[in-house]
Amino acid sequence: MSKLPLMLLDWKKIPDVKYDGKSGFSLWKTLEQNGIRTRLVEHSENFIADHWCEKGHIIYCIEGEITIKLKNEKSFSLKKGMSLILSDNTDSHFVTSEKGAKLFIVDGDFLI
């Protein structure tokens, strides 16, 4: 993995990109650099993802709560102050949020 340059990031200056789910939507603020993607993601109330995700992530829940369902039928909640770490192609997951959530997510080539 390449070294990242020193960077001060003001998330308020990064525009939101809206992604619709099966229900609700997500707003993403994204920075991609040297194979690493860093995102500030807000899920709306009644959010239901529109796909199963195979990517690995490091997720920190800033506000709210999400429910994560795995392909093996296990499911759990990620609440404010909690983190989750998944590797690529190991734990297919599906996300919902009843009341909405704000997440800080890092993913990239290092999670293989």
C-alpha positions as CSV (number, residue, x, y, z in Angstrom):
1,M,0.0,0.0,0.0
2,S,1.3,3.4,-0.9
3,K,1.8,6.1,1.7
4,L,-0.9,8.7,1.8
5,P,0.0,12.4,1.8
6,L,-0.9,14.6,4.8
7,M,-4.4,15.9,4.2
8,L,-6.8,18.0,6.2
9,L,-10.3,17.2,5.0
10,D,-13.4,19.4,5.5
11,W,-16.4,17.0,4.8
12,K,-18.7,20.0,4.5
13,K,-16.9,21.0,1.3
14,I,-17.4,17.6,-0.4
15,P,-20.6,17.4,-2.3
16,D,-23.2,14.7,-1.5
17,V,-24.0,12.0,-4.1
18,K,-27.4,10.5,-3.7
19,Y,-28.0,6.7,-4.2
20,D,-31.5,5.3,-4.1
21,G,-32.1,2.0,-2.3
22,K,-35.0,-0.4,-2.7
23,S,-36.5,2.0,-0.1
24,G,-35.1,5.3,1.0
25,F,-31.7,6.6,-0.1
26,S,-28.1,7.2,0.9
27,L,-26.0,10.3,0.7
28,W,-22.3,9.7,0.1
29,K,-19.3,12.1,0.5
30,T,-16.4,10.2,-1.0
31,L,-12.6,10.6,-1.2
32,E,-10.6,8.1,-3.2
33,Q,-6.9,8.0,-3.1
34,N,-4.2,5.4,-3.7
35,G,-6.6,2.5,-3.7
36,I,-8.4,3.6,-0.5
37,R,-12.0,4.9,-0.5
38,T,-13.1,7.0,2.5
39,R,-16.7,7.9,2.8
40,L,-19.1,9.7,5.1
41,V,-22.5,8.0,4.4
42,E,-25.9,8.9,5.6
43,H,-28.8,6.4,5.3
44,S,-32.3,7.8,5.3
45,E,-35.1,6.5,7.5
46,N,-36.6,3.3,6.1
47,F,-33.4,2.6,4.1
48,I,-33.2,-0.8,2.4
49,A,-30.1,-1.5,0.2
50,D,-30.7,-2.4,-3.4
51,H,-28.0,-5.1,-3.5
52,W,-25.9,-7.6,-1.6
53,C,-22.4,-6.2,-1.1
54,E,-19.2,-8.4,-1.5
55,K,-16.7,-5.6,-0.6
56,G,-14.8,-5.4,2.6
57,H,-15.3,-2.3,4.8
58,I,-14.2,-0.8,8.1
59,I,-17.4,1.0,9.4
60,Y,-17.8,3.3,12.3
61,C,-21.4,4.3,13.3
62,I,-21.5,8.0,14.2
63,E,-25.2,8.3,14.7
64,G,-28.3,6.0,14.4
65,E,-28.3,2.3,13.7
66,I,-28.1,-0.1,10.8
67,T,-29.0,-3.7,10.6
68,I,-26.6,-6.0,8.7
69,K,-27.8,-9.3,7.3
70,L,-25.2,-11.8,6.2
71,K,-25.8,-14.5,3.5
72,N,-25.5,-17.2,6.2
73,E,-28.7,-15.7,7.7
74,K,-27.0,-14.1,10.7
75,S,-28.0,-10.5,11.3
76,F,-26.9,-7.9,13.8
77,S,-27.2,-4.2,14.7
78,L,-24.4,-1.7,14.4
79,K,-25.3,1.2,16.7
80,K,-23.7,4.6,17.5
81,G,-20.1,4.1,18.7
82,M,-19.8,0.6,17.3
83,S,-17.5,-0.6,14.4
84,L,-17.6,-3.5,12.0
85,I,-14.7,-4.9,9.9
86,L,-15.3,-7.1,6.9
87,S,-12.9,-8.4,4.3
88,D,-13.6,-8.6,0.5
89,N,-15.5,-11.7,-0.7
90,T,-15.9,-13.3,2.8
91,D,-19.1,-12.0,4.3
92,S,-21.7,-10.9,1.7
93,H,-23.9,-8.4,3.5
94,F,-27.1,-6.5,3.1
95,V,-27.9,-3.2,5.0
96,T,-31.1,-1.7,6.2
97,S,-31.8,1.2,8.6
98,E,-35.2,1.9,10.1
99,K,-34.5,5.3,11.7
100,G,-31.5,6.3,9.6
101,A,-27.7,6.4,10.3
102,K,-24.5,8.3,9.7
103,L,-21.4,6.2,9.1
104,F,-17.7,6.7,8.5
105,I,-16.5,3.9,6.1
106,V,-13.1,3.0,4.8
107,D,-12.5,0.3,2.1
108,G,-10.1,-0.5,-0.6
109,D,-7.4,-2.9,-1.9
110,F,-6.0,-3.6,1.6
111,L,-9.1,-5.5,2.6
112,I,-8.5,-8.5,0.3
